[in-house]
Amino acid sequence: MSDGGLKAALETIRREVKTRFESQKRVLSFREYLELVQAHPRRHTRDAARYLKDCMDFFGSYDVSKPTGTFKRWRLFDLELGRHDSGRQVELRLRDRLAGHEAAQAAFYRIMDGFEREGRANRLVLLHGPNGSAKSTFVACLMRGLEAYSETEEGALYRFSWIFPRSREGGGIGFTTASDELGEADSFAHLPEERIIAKLQSSVREHPLLLLPRDVRQQLITSAYERAGVVEAAPDWVWAGQLARKNQQIFQALLTAYRGDLDRVLAHIQVERFYISRRYRIGAVTIGPQMSVDASERQITADRSIESLPASLSALMLFEPYGELVDASGGIVEFSDLLKRPLEAWKYLLLAIETGEVSLQMSNLPINAVMVASSNELHLSAFRQHPEYNSFRGRIVRIRMGYLIDVHREREIYDGQIVPQIPKHVAPHTTYVAALWAVLTRLRRPDASHFASSELGTIVASLTPLEKAELLADGVVPARFDADQAKILASGVAEVLEEGATASDYEGISGASPREVRMLLLDAAADFKDPCVSPIALLNRMAEFCERDDYEFLKAQPDGPYRDHRAFVDQVRERWLDIVESELRAASGLIDEASPMTLFDRYVNHVSHWVKKERIYNPVTGKDEDPDLDLMKSVEQKLDGDDAQEFRNELLSAIAAWAIDHPDQEVDYETLFPHYIERLRQAYFAERQSQVGEIGRAIIAVIDEDDGLETGLREAAQQALQVLIGVYGYQRASAKVALGALIDARYD
């Protein structure tokens, strides 16, 4: 770029930055700030809890439908923050988003709503769950949401500083009470830097309205709320709050110097917009479990800029608070692994939560931050046994965050966090295999006595871990149940989830952590001999991992079919082979998935006419003919219908009952007779198994460039391979691994 072009580009950037700066109202006088308050009173009189709730509302929410019910999910936890993301940013968003945990999101929102109604954040929010259950991710999403919200017009935040100008002679400040020194509307807020000798910021980021006397402030807020139609009360922080000691000292000194002229005092106020930032610890702070001082004070009177102040100020002993609680003012503070700290190190929080202040050496520090802590279940259990637990109990509100037991949500973790980090092809279903095994290790055996309905309890108690996982994730009712049992179970999925969540040993409190599963995935990816990361490589590492004894969940004894983690590896392998086999059938074109349903529909039609002793129209011959007895007998043999008369009557009775319960609807045979449809499907597949196996071997031969195939079979294999690649996401290497495992297990 030429010098002229560079100058033009820089000038364009300069203008854009200045325009953006001015449009964002970055620097205001106190009077200008009051105009903002009058225009949007609720927006500019929020405390941290109300601000955080508004942040969640700003980015919106949507409903997530699951077999267990419909849940609200906030977009903030998807990190959909209204920015135009590049490809890399989308990848990072998928990596850092919170998968699942809609119940925890709703609980947190209810707590923020409660804080708004009560006027302040008067409890500590404790996220508890096993290690690796996304507690830190939950808070990180909140912080990133606050960062983005603070950049919007609706999320504008302001703090104030004291501005002291140079005297006209260029020396220090000489206060005077002459009425002509400052005009009524004058302010030092917009003075250029060269005319400012000292600027004292409010480290606590106190609300600018706290500069007004309480009665005047309350009248202003009341009238502004009435004009704007705001029905809720203002938060305590703004309504009844006071300045911190340093600012109160400066305010009183100036008020004395100006003989009670409040306008002249407020002329020294510069209201400045600030932005939440995790990196710079502004309104978003994480405090680790190590021993540290959360807040303290330091004397600032010795600062060189203070020396230039008049005697009425420079003679003051000014102390400024500092520390993590100060940095978090206006936003959120996270106490990571709080219960790892000795109780005495954070006992002060009990009083701080009650009063809204922290006692320091020289003053009380007002707290305007939502306090969130995290803990694992082991430390929480120990804390609940502590003699002083009851003292804390009323000031702590807990949100449970266990491991996920929804396979699809668990899979999102690995798809977002691990797959982008792996430089080679990750075979289809690899992350599904990881997620399914992880979820199986977390499920616990259902107790029939926990259900109000004994029928539902008996059915649920018979579920295998794999059946339970698929029921919770997709609402899949095992085909082995009859129509009545299937109906009971399908309507009770939410109760199945609730039963697993009620006990202290809840589902998700133990099992494989996403951290362990990530380790296994990355270990499988590190094998440079393999051209891809396949489910086979992952399953082998899972089997080896189950032999270890340094993880608590691996030490647990199996409870029937549950908590048998090594057996889960084999079950997941079979489930994966089911999927591969289904894909091979579809890709080969040899299998018509609708054929079993079509056959059953024909069977019902013929049975209906047979029972009524009616003839049936044959569209091929164009004639009315007797029902096809051979067809009916063939189907009944597949369905184990020994007594044809009784079997047919029961079938039609079930259809009639369904029609009465569902008027004006076509009969859904797959819902009404799932076990019959499944038997027909398996019989249909068995008749064509040899053909499917042949095409599978042929595909492997094509991948290996084997020239020994006949032309017709080669073309069919090539076409099927293209379907596997184009539709199902395989590459040649991963297709060979998957089909090889399937052929070895089921077709040799």
N, C-alpha and C positions, 0 to 999 in steps of 0.2 A: 504494500500500500504506500502511495506517495505521501510526502509530508502534508500536502494539502488535504488529501483524503483522510489521513489520520486525525488532523485537526478538526475536520468536519465531523468525524465519527465521535471524537471526544466531546465536542460541543453538543452533539445530539444527546449523548449520554448524560452530560451535565444538566441539560434542560429537563430530561426525563426524571432524573433523580430529584431535582428541585421541585418539579411539578408533583411528583409522588409525595415528597416530604410535606409540601404545603397541603395537599389534598388529605393527607392522613392526620392533619392537625397535630403535628408532633410537639409544637411548643405554643403554649397559650398563656395569657395573663389570667389572673384569678377571675376577673369579670367575664372574660371570654369563656372560661370553663363553666361559670354559672349559666351562661346562655346554653351550653350543651346540656347541662342538667335540666334546665327548664324544657328543652326540646325533647329529651329522652330521659325522663326522671328514673325509671326503673333500671335502664341500662347503666346509668352512671351512679347508682347507689347500691350496688351489689357487694356482698361479701364473697369470700372464696367458695363457700358451699353453693350459693345461688349461681355463681359464675360457672362452676363446674357442671351443674345441672343444665344450665342454659347451653353450655358447650355441647353436651350430649344431644340436646334437642336440636341445636343448630344444624348438625350434620345429619340428623334424621335417623329413622329406624324403619325396619320392614319386618314382616312376619315370616317365620320359618316353619314350614309344615313338616312334622315328623309323625311317625306312627304313634308316638307317645303323646301327641297334642300339637298345638300351634303355639309357638314362642316368639316373643319380640326380640329382635337383634338390632343393636345400635351400630350404625355405619362407622362410628368412631373406632370400633374394635376391628373393623375391616381395613382401617387406615384409609378409607375413602374420604379424603379431607378436602375435596374440591379443587385439587391442583391438577394441572396438566402434566401427567406423568410420562416420562420417556420409558423406553423398554427396560432400561436398567432400574428405574425407579419403581416400575410395576413389579419387577422381580424382587426388589427389596421389600415392597409392601406385602407381597405374598409371603415373604420370609418372616416378617416381623408381626404380621397380624395375629389376632387371637382366634384360634380355631375352637369352635364350640363355646361352651360355658354361657349359654344364654340365660340360664337360671341365675348365675352369679351376676351377670350384667343387670338383670331386672332387680335383684336384691340391692345392688349398689345404687341404682337409680331411686328406688324407694327410700333408701337411707338419705340420699341427697334431698329428696322431696320432704322428708321429715325434718331435716336440718332447716330447710327453708321455712317450714311452718313454725318451728320452734325459735327461729330468729338467729340461730348460730349453730356451728358444728360443735355439738356438746358431747360427742362420743368418739372414741377411737375405733376405726374400721379395721378389723382384723381378718385378713385373708388366711385361711388355714387349709392345709392339705399336704399330701406327701411331697417329697422332694421331686422337682421336675414337673409339677402340675400347672405351670403357667401363671403362678402368682405374680412374678416379676413382669411377665409379659402383659398381664392385665394392667398393672400400674404404668408400664411404659407406654401402652396405647393411650391411657388417659393423659399422660404428659405430652405426647405428640399431638393429641387432639387439642390440648390447651395451647400449645405453641401455634398451631395453625389458626385456631379461633382468635387468638390475640392479634393476629395480623389482619383480621377483618374489621369492617366498620362496626358491626354489631358487637364485636368482642374487644373494643378499644379499652385499654386500661391506662390510668393516669396516676402519677405521683407528683410530689412538689419538691421544690428546692428554694432555699433562701438566696436571693441575689443582692449583692452589695456593690454599688457602682463606685468608681473613682470619683473624687471631688473634682470640681471644675479646674482646680489648679494642678490636678494630676497627682496629688498626694493621697493620703488615706481618706477615710470617710469621716466627714464632720457632720454629725446629726444636728439639725436645726429645727426649731419649731416655727420658723417663719412660714406663714400661710402661702407665700408665693413660691416656695421651693418646689412643691409638686402641685400640679393641677389635680382636680378631683378625679379625673379618669386616667391619670397617668400611671404607668407601670414600668418597672425595670425589666420585665420579662423578656422583652425583645431587644434589649441592648446588645450591641455587637461585643464580641469577646474582649476586644481591647479596652472597652470601657467598664469591664467587670473586674473588680479586684478580689472578690471572694464569692464562692458558691458553695453552700452547705446543703448537701442532699439529705433527704429523709431515708435513712438506711432501711427503715421498717416499711417503707412504701405506704405510709399512712394515707388515708383518703383525704383529698383536699378539703372536703366539707368539714372535717374536724377542726379546721381553723376558725370556724364560726362558733360563737357561743351556743351552747346546747339548745336553749330555748329558741333562739333565732333559727338555728339549723332545723329544728323539728317543725317550726312553722313553715319554713321554706319547703321542706320535703312534703309536708301534708298538703299544702296548696298545689304543689307541682303534681303530686299523685292524683289529686282530685281532678285537675284539669285534664290529665292524660287518661283518666279512667282506670288507674291502677288500683286493684282491690286489695291486694295483699299488703301486709305491714312491711315497713322497711326493716332490714336486718339490724340486729343490736349493734353491730360494728359501726354502722353509720349513724343510727338513731341516738344511741346513748354513749358512744365511744369517746375517748379522750386522746389528746396528743401524747406521744411518748415524752419522756422527761426532757430530752435535749430540745425538741421543738417547742415544748411548753416554756422552757427557759428563754429561748430566743424570742418567742412570741411576747412573753411578759416584759422582757427587756425593751423590745421595740415599742410596745404599747406605752411603757413608762416614758421612753424617750420622746414619743410623739404626743404625750399628754392625753392618751386615750383615743386618739384618732385612728380608728380601725382601718379606714381606707388607706391611710399612709403606711400602716403595717402591711396590709395585703398587697401594696405596690411592690413589695420585696419578694412576692411569691411568683415563681415561674412554674407553671403546671406543664409537665412533660409526659408524653406518652411513653410507655415502656411495653416490652414484649416478653412473654414467657419464653424461657430458654433453658433446656436441660444442660447444654454444654457450658453455659456461663452461670448456671445455678441461679437463675432468676425465676422465682415462682415455681420451680420444679426441682426438688432436691431429694436425693436418696442418701439415707444415713445407714451405714453398715453396722454390723453387730459389734465391731471392735470398740474398745473403750475410747470415748471421745467426748468433748464438751459440746453440747448441742447449741448452747447460747452463752455468751458472756458479754462483758463491757470493756471498753478501752477509752482512755482519756484522749480527746482530740484537741484540747486547748493548746497543746504545744505545736500544732500544725502551723507552718509558716503563713498560710493564708489567714489564719485566725489572728496572727499578730497585727494585721492591718485593720482589724475591726476596732470600733470605738471602745472606750473604756467600759461602757455599760455592758458590752458583750465579751470583750477579751478578758475581763476580770472574772467571768463565770468559769466554774469548773464543769466543762461540757464533757459528757461521757456518751459514747456511741455504742449501741449493742451490735454484736456480730455473731456469726455462727450459722449453722445449718438452718435453725428455726427462723432466723432473720432472713436468710437468703430465700426461704420458701414462702415468705409473706406474700399474700395475694393469690396463692395457687395451692400446691399440694406438696406434702412432705411424706416420703416413704421411709418407714423404719424397717429395713430389710432384716429378716430373721431376728425380730425384736426379742423373742424369748430366749435367745442365746446369751443375751446380756444378763449380768447379775441384776436381780430385782432392784437393788438399791441404786443402780445406775440410771434407771428410768422411772423410779417411783414418783418423781416430781410430776410426771405426766398426769397422774391422778388429780392432783390439785389444779394443774394447768387446764385440764379438760373441764373441771367444775367451774373455774373462775374465768377462763378465757385469757389468763395471763400466766407468765412464768416469772418467778421472783428472781431478780438478779441482785448483785451486790449494792448497786446504787438506786435501782428503780425496778418497776415491774414492766415486763415486756408484753405488750398486747399481742395476742396470737390471732392472725387472720389467715388460716390455712386449714385445708382438710388434711387430717392426719390419718394415714393408712399404714398399717403394719402387716407383716407377713410372718408366718411361723409354720413349721412342719408339725405333724400330728404328735410326734414323740415329745417335743418340748411343750406343746399345748397340754398334753395329758399330765406332764409333770407340774406345769403351772397350776392346773386345776386342783392339784393336791396340796398346793401351798396354803399355809394358814391365812395369808392375806388375800387369797383369791377373791373372796366375797367382797372385799373393799373395791376391787377393780371391776367386778362383774357388771355393775350397773352402768359403768362408763365405757364398756367395750361392746361393740356389736359385731358378731362374727358372720363371715360369709365362707361357706365351705367351697373349696375348689379341689375336688378329687381328680384322679385320672379320668379321661374320657372313656365312655363305654359305647360310643357310637363309632362304628368302623369307618364310616365315611368322614366324620370330623377328624378322627385320628389320622386317617390317610392324608388329609389336607396338610398336616404338620410336615410329613415327610416329602410330599410333593412340593411344598413351598420352601422348606429349609434345606433339604438334602439333595434332591435331584438337580437343582441348578449348580450345586457345587461339584458334581461328578462330571469329569471331562469326557466320559464315554457314554454310549447308549445304555439307558436303563430300560430293561425289557418290560413290556406290558405286564401289569399285575404284580410287579415286584413290591411296590409300596402298599398294595392291597394285602399281600401276604404279610408284610411287616405289621400293618395295622390290625389285621384279623388276629394274629398271634398275640399281639400286645393286649387287645381287648379281652381275649379268652383268659389270659392270666389274671385279669382283674375281676371277673365275674365270680359271684358266690352262689352257693346252692340255695335255691328258693325254699322257703319254709311254708308248707301248705297252711299251717295254722295262722299265718299272718294275713290271710285273705278273708274278707267278709263272706265271700261265696265259697263254700266248700268245693263246689264243682270246679270253679276257676283254680282254687288252690291245688286240687289234685292234678289238674292238667298242667299247671305251671311247674309243679314239683317234678313232673316226669320229663321236662325239657332237658336236653343235653346242652352243654355250654355252647356248641355251635348253633343249635336251634335257637337258643336264647339270644345270642348275638345277632343272628339274622332277623329275629323278631323285633328287637329293639331298633335295629338300623333301618330295616325295610318293611317291617310289618309282615314278614313272610311266615305264614302258618304252616307247620309241617304237614305234608300230604298224608301222613299216617293217621291223622285225626279224622273222625267222621264229620258230617256236616254240622251237627249240633255242637260238638266239641270245638270245631274250627270257629264257629260263630261266637262262642263264649270267649275263646282266647283272643280273637280279633278285636272284640269289644273291650277287652281287659288289658290291653298293652300298657296303658298309662299306669294301671295298678301294679303291673309287673315292675315297671321302673320305680314306682314309689316304694314298693316292698324292699327293693334293693338299696334304697336311700335312707330308710328309717333307722336301721340299727346303727350302733356305734361303730360296728365293723362293716361300714357301708361299702357298697361296690365302688371301687375307685380309690379306696384308701391304701390298697397294696396292689402288687403286680409289677409288671415290667414298666419302667419309666420310659418316656420318649427319649431320654438321654441314652439309656442302654440300647434301645432299638436303633437310634441314630448311629451309635458306635458299631453295631453289627452291620448296618448298611454301608458305612464308610469302610469297614474292614473288608466287606465283600467287593467293594469298588477298588480296593487297593491291590487286588490280585491281577497283575499285569498280563498273566497268561490268558485270561478270559477276555474275549473281544467285547463283552457286554456284561452288565450287572444283571444277573438272572435270578428268578425265584429259587432255582436250585442251589446256587451259591449261598443265598441268604438262609435257606432252610438248613443247609449243612452247618452253617455257623450258629444257627439257633440251637441245633441239636448239641453241638459242642458246648455252647453257653449254658445249657441246662445241666451239664455235669459239674458246674462250679458250685462252690458252697460259700461264697463270700457275698451273697446277696440274700437279704432276709426273706424275700418272697420265694426264693428257690429252696429255702429250708423248710417251708410249710409242708405238712403232710397232705396228700390228696384227700378231698372230701367227696367220696364217690367219684363221679366223672369230673368233678370240679377241682381246680388247682393242681391238676396233673399236667404240668407244663411241658414235660417231654412228650406226652401223648398228644398234646395240642399241636406239636410240630407235624406229626403224622396226619392229623386231621386237617390241618391247613394245607398240607401237600395234596391230599385227596380233593379238597375243595378247589384248589388251583387247577388240578388235572380235569375236574369237571368243567371248569371254564374253558380251558384249552380245547377239550373235546367238543364242547358246544360251538366254539369258533371254527374248528376244523369241519364240523358237520355243515355249518352255514357256508363256509368258504368253498366246500367241495361241490355244492349244488345238488348233492345226492339226497339231502334231507329236506322235506317240506315240513317246517315246524307247525304249520296249521293242519297238517294231515290228521293227527290224532283227534283234534277237535272236530274236524269235518266228519270223521268216521263216527264219533260219538253222537253227533247231531243226526246223522243218517240212522244210527241205531235207535235213538229215541223216537224218531219219526216212524220207523217201521214198527216198533213196539206199540206205539200209540194206536196205529191202525190195526195191529194184530189184536189188541185187547178189545177194541171196539168192533172187531170183526168187519172191518172196512177194507176195501181195496185201495191201493195207492197208485198215484199217477207216475208213470215212468217217462221222464222227459226224453230219453233216448229213443224208445219205441213209439212214444206218443200214445200209449195205451194205459188203461187202469189194470194193475196186476195185483196178485196177492203179495202180502209182505214177504220179504226175503228171509226165510227161516235159516238158511245157511249163514247169511250175514249176522243174524241175531245170535246164533249158536257160536260163531267164531268170536264175536265180541265178548260173550258171556264166559267163554273159556279163558280169555285173557283176564277177565275181571273176577274169576273164581266164583261165578254165579252158579252154584250147583243145582238149586231148584229153580228152573227157568220161570215157572209160573209165579212163584213167590217173589223172585228177584225183580221181575218186570212190574208186578203190582206195587212193590215198595218204591221202585224208581218213579213211577207215575204219581204215586201219592206224595212223594217228596216234592216233585215239580209242582203239583197242584197247591200244596201248602205254601210254597215259595211265591207262587203267582198271587195267592190271596194276600200275602204280606207285602207284595210289591206290585200293586196294580199299575197297569199302563207301562210296565217295563218288560223288556225281553229277558228270558231266563238266562242267567249267567251260569252256565254249566261248570266252568272252572272254579267258581266260588262255591257252588252247591255240591259238586262232586269232585273235589280236588284229588282225592285218592284214586278215583276211577280214571280221571284224565291222566294222572301220573303213570298208572299201570299201562294204559294204552300207549303212552309216550315211550315208556321203557321197552315195551314189546315191539313197537315200531322201530326203535333204534337197534334193538337186538337183531332184527331181521336184516338190517343193513350194516351191521358192525364190520363184517369182513370187507365190504366195499370201502367203508370209511378208513379202515386200517390200510388198505391197499393204496388209497390216495395219499395217506399220510406218509407212507414209505416212499412213494413216488416224489413227493415234495422234497423230502430229504435228499433223494437221489439227484433231483434237479439242482438243489443248492450245492451239492458236491460235484456237479457237472458230470454226472454218470451218463454215459451214452448208451447204456444197455436197455433203456425203456423203449417200448413200442410207441409209435407216433401218437396214437390217440390218448394213451395214458400220460405221455409227456405233456401234451397240450393241456389236458385237464389239470395236471399238477401245476403247470406254469400259471394257468388262470387262477387256481386256488391260492397260489403263493402271492399273486398280485393283490388278491382280496385281503389276505392276512397283512400285507404291507400297507395297502392303501386305506383299508377300513379299520383294522384293529391296531395299527401302530407298530407292527413288528419290523425289524430289519432281518436280513437273511440269516445273520448269526443267531439272533434271539429266536427266530422261528425254528431254526434247527435244534436249538437247545430244548425248546418247549415240546416240539413234536417228538424229538428223541425220547424225552422223559415219558411222554404219553404212550408211545409205541411200546417202550420197554415195560411199562406198568400194566397196560391193558390190552395189548394187541399181539403179544408174543406168547 
